[in-house]
Amino acid sequence: MVCAAIASVEAQQWPGVEIVVVDDGSVDGTSATVAARYPAARLVRLSGLGPGPARNAGVAAARGDIIMFLDSDDLWLPGHMAALLGVLERGFEVAYGTTRTVDEVNDSSFCIPEPGEGIEGEALAPLLRWCFLVPSAVAVSRRAFEAGNGFGAHSFGEDWSFFLHLAARYPFGFAGDEPITRRRLHHGSLCCLTGRDTIAAFLARLGEEVLASEWGRPEMAQRFVLMEQWLRDKNQAWTTVQEWYSAMRAEGMV
């Protein structure tokens, strides 16, 4: 999967692209394979710190002023870079596009955001309701990344937290409904859930982070309290984040 992800970046055929690969504690020979097949890529090795610190380490190792992300089980589709850079050229510090998710757990597919629901401009209020973008479909200027303090150290929901901090400072530009990223949701994905406790702990933490931020207000944090209460009232388990989202959407929670 890692080699396929790197190949999808190289296929963009964009001049001057710098590829930084972060190996966060793999034990399957990934680093050796990447070094052999893609000697121009800068390889950073960590000891299993999680997705947030891994992305932060990649940004720290990079030299460019525009940062784009790609998780190991995702692919950039043709035109990915051109679409996001076009948004940044319109004056935005944060750009995102549509992700087509292939759900191998439930044998389905869906888009994030859903068609017609992409948001451009002020994004904090919508992000307080739901995280409508994924890291592999995002481009951000280095100064915006640093202003948002990068990704958190938690293994679940670190992207939503980071996007909230970005949205509190910058408007978001949207690249349109045409998917620019292909996301693979499989049984090894972090978006596969083991139970409600994982989600409840994440919601409680996110509400505390919002309240403790310089831009947060009690009514913003209350949003996550309500989501946690709704969750605990349900005698139900979901296998993926998307199933949880669909259940909340059906009852008007998002």
Order of alpha helices (4+ residues) and beta strands (2+ residues): alpha-beta-alpha-beta-alpha-beta-beta-alpha-beta-beta-alpha-beta-alpha-alpha-beta-alpha-alpha-alpha
